[in-house]
């Protein structure tokens, strides 16, 4: 199975943190404005991103020399 979350582009911590912060900020914005359906959707996305990028992130994955980033 191809796991795009393990792509080398996500190796810097700031990129993974940004992928968590954006949906969390949208969830906060929607909660502030009373759009609770969108709050649940983007909040769940933020929680999934935390799980994917920080809890099960494989730090020791070897680099694939043939990977061109495409």
C-alpha positions in Angstrom: 0.0 0.0 0.0 1.3 3.4 -0.9 1.3 5.7 2.1 1.5 9.3 0.8 1.8 10.6 4.4 5.3 9.1 4.5 6.4 11.1 1.4 9.7 12.8 1.9 8.0 16.2 1.4 6.5 15.8 4.9 9.9 15.1 6.5 10.4 18.7 8.0 8.4 19.0 11.2 7.1 22.5 10.2 5.3 21.1 7.2 3.6 18.4 9.2 2.7 21.0 11.9 1.2 23.2 9.1 -0.9 20.3 7.9 -2.3 20.1 11.4 -2.6 23.8 12.1 -4.6 24.7 8.9 -7.6 22.4 9.5 -7.5 23.2 13.3 -7.7 26.9 12.5 -10.6 26.4 10.1 -12.4 24.3 12.8 -11.8 27.1 15.3 -13.1 29.7 12.9 -16.2 27.6 12.1 -16.9 27.0 15.8 -16.6 30.7 16.5 -19.2 31.4 13.8 -21.5 28.6 14.9 -21.0 26.3 11.9 -20.8 23.1 14.0 -21.0 20.7 11.1 -17.9 22.1 9.5 -16.3 22.3 12.9 -16.7 18.6 13.3 -15.4 17.9 9.8 -12.3 20.0 10.1 -11.7 19.1 13.7 -11.8 15.4 12.8 -9.4 16.2 9.9 -7.0 17.9 12.4 -7.2 15.0 14.8 -6.4 12.6 12.0 -3.5 14.7 10.9 -2.0 14.7 14.4 -2.4 10.9 14.5 -0.8 10.5 11.0 2.0 13.0 11.2 3.0 12.8 14.9 1.8 9.6 16.5 2.4 6.9 13.8 5.0 8.9 11.8 7.9 6.6 10.7 11.0 8.7 11.4 13.4 5.9 10.5 12.0 5.3 7.0 15.0 4.9 4.6 15.2 7.4 1.7 14.4 5.9 -1.7 17.2 6.9 -4.0 14.9 6.5 -7.0 12.2 8.7 -5.6 12.0 12.0 -7.6 9.1 13.4 -5.6 6.5 12.8 -8.3 
